[in-house]
Amino acid sequence: MTQVNTDLQYDTIVKNCREIFLQKTKDYGTSWRVYRTISIADQIYIKAKRIRNIQQKGTQKINDDIIGEFRGILNYAVIGLIQLDIHDDEIEELPLDKTIQYYDDKILKAKNLMKDKNHDYGEAWRDMIQESFVDLILAKILRIKQIIRNEGKTLVSEGIDANFYDILNYAVFALILQDK
């Protein structure tokens, strides 16, 4: 696989997730602005845990599919990154154009990070399975929760934002490889 193919696949996945995000923003506004970082982490945790349960049991009782859950994880990771940038808790409703600007900015940064890591790791993620991405996402959530317990301080580790970016990219990879 070439980086060009990965770029196109990445853009297709993000386009679908962005459309869902925009539709939900039109339905609900930016009600997610009330979420604290821990709440966003818990939303992602719930979705990843559900995927893991479905993978382990081989069945599901709710119609929402795994693909939809990964899309939700991606969008919640973007929300987490946006929330880290906006420090004013009083602003509960963002204008749609500003929301789109934030979303696109976070996606661009995530894609650039993916490109840099793909350069160094040689797209090793293509040899991974969906279960591994779920485990990695769960581990990143636990790291975010620990950093929050540490009042945002780390000694040698990356911060909360780096973990949200990794979660976002793991969700993209899982969605790219969904048919594998």
C-alpha positions in Angstrom: 0.0 0.0 0.0 1.2 3.5 -0.8 0.8 6.6 1.3 -1.4 8.0 -1.4 -3.8 5.2 -0.9 -3.7 5.7 2.8 -4.4 9.4 2.4 -7.5 8.7 0.2 -8.7 6.0 2.6 -8.2 8.3 5.6 -10.0 11.2 3.9 -13.0 8.9 3.0 -13.3 7.7 6.6 -13.1 11.2 8.0 -15.6 12.5 5.4 -18.2 10.0 6.7 -17.5 10.8 10.3 -17.5 14.5 9.7 -20.9 14.3 8.0 -22.3 12.4 11.0 -20.8 15.0 13.3 -22.3 17.9 11.3 -25.8 16.2 11.2 -25.7 15.7 15.0 -24.5 19.2 15.5 -27.5 20.5 13.5 -29.8 18.2 15.6 -28.3 18.9 19.0 -26.1 22.0 18.7 -22.9 21.8 20.6 -24.4 20.3 23.7 -21.2 18.4 24.2 -19.6 21.6 25.4 -20.8 20.7 28.9 -18.6 17.6 28.9 -15.5 17.6 31.0 -12.5 15.7 29.7 -13.3 12.8 32.0 -16.8 12.5 30.6 -15.5 12.5 27.0 -13.0 9.8 28.0 -15.9 7.8 29.5 -18.0 8.1 26.3 -15.1 6.7 24.3 -14.6 4.0 27.0 -18.2 2.9 26.8 -18.1 2.6 23.0 -14.8 0.7 23.0 -16.0 -1.6 25.8 -19.1 -2.3 23.8 -17.1 -3.2 20.7 -14.9 -5.5 22.8 -17.9 -7.2 24.3 -19.4 -7.8 20.9 -16.0 -9.1 19.6 -15.7 -11.5 22.6 -19.3 -12.7 22.5 -19.7 -12.8 18.8 -23.2 -11.4 19.1 -25.0 -8.2 19.8 -28.5 -7.2 20.9 -28.6 -3.6 19.9 -28.6 -2.7 16.2 -25.9 -0.1 16.3 -23.0 -1.7 14.5 -19.3 -1.8 15.4 -18.5 0.6 12.5 -20.9 3.2 14.0 -19.1 2.8 17.3 -15.7 3.4 15.8 -17.1 6.5 14.1 -18.4 7.7 17.4 -15.0 7.1 19.0 -13.4 9.2 16.3 -15.9 12.0 16.8 -15.6 12.0 20.5 -11.8 12.1 20.2 -12.3 15.3 18.1 -14.7 16.7 20.7 -12.1 15.9 23.4 -9.4 17.8 21.5 -11.7 20.8 20.9 -12.6 20.9 24.5 -9.0 21.0 25.5 -8.6 24.2 23.3 -11.7 26.0 24.7 -11.1 27.0 28.3 -14.2 29.1 28.8 -16.9 26.8 30.3 -19.5 29.5 29.9 -19.5 29.1 26.1 -22.0 26.3 25.7 -23.1 26.9 22.1 -20.5 27.3 19.3 -21.6 28.7 16.0 -21.6 26.0 13.3 -18.9 27.6 11.2 -16.6 27.8 14.3 -17.4 24.2 15.2 -16.5 23.0 11.6 -13.3 25.0 11.8 -12.3 23.3 15.1 -13.2 19.9 13.7 -11.2 20.3 10.5 -8.2 21.7 12.4 -8.1 18.6 14.7 -8.5 16.2 11.8 -5.7 17.9 9.9 -3.4 17.6 12.9 -4.3 14.0 13.4 -3.7 13.2 9.7 -0.3 14.9 9.8 0.5 12.8 12.9 -0.6 9.7 11.1 1.7 10.5 8.1 4.7 11.1 10.4 4.1 7.9 12.3 3.5 5.9 9.0 6.9 7.2 7.8 8.6 5.8 10.9 6.6 2.7 11.4 6.0 1.7 7.8 2.2 1.4 8.1 2.6 -1.5 10.6 -1.1 -0.9 11.5 -2.1 -2.6 8.3 -1.0 -5.9 9.8 -3.0 -5.5 12.9 -6.5 -6.7 13.7 -9.6 -4.8 14.9 -9.4 -6.3 18.4 -5.9 -4.7 18.9 -7.2 -1.2 18.0 -10.0 -1.6 20.6 -7.4 -2.6 23.2 -5.1 0.3 22.3 -8.1 2.7 22.5 -9.0 1.3 26.0 -5.4 1.7 27.1 -5.3 5.3 25.9 -8.5 6.0 27.8 -7.0 4.6 31.0 -3.9 6.8 30.4 -6.1 9.9 30.0 -8.0 9.0 33.3 -4.6 8.6 35.1 -3.4 12.0 33.8 -6.6 13.6 35.0 -6.0 12.0 38.4 -2.5 13.5 38.3 -4.1 16.9 37.7 -2.7 17.0 34.1 0.9 16.5 35.1 3.1 13.9 33.5 6.8 13.2 34.2 7.9 11.8 30.8 4.7 10.9 29.1 2.7 12.7 26.4 -0.4 14.6 27.6 -4.1 14.1 27.2 -4.2 15.6 23.7 -1.6 13.1 22.3 -3.8 10.3 23.6 -6.9 11.7 22.0 -5.0 12.0 18.7 -3.9 8.4 18.9 -7.5 7.3 19.7 -8.7 9.2 16.7 -6.1 7.6 14.4 -6.7 4.1 15.8 -10.4 4.5 15.0 -9.5 5.5 11.4 -7.3 2.5 11.0 -10.0 0.2 12.4 -12.5 1.6 9.9 -10.0 1.4 7.0 -9.4 -2.3 7.8 -13.1 -3.1 8.6 -13.4 -5.4 5.6 -10.2 -7.3 6.3 
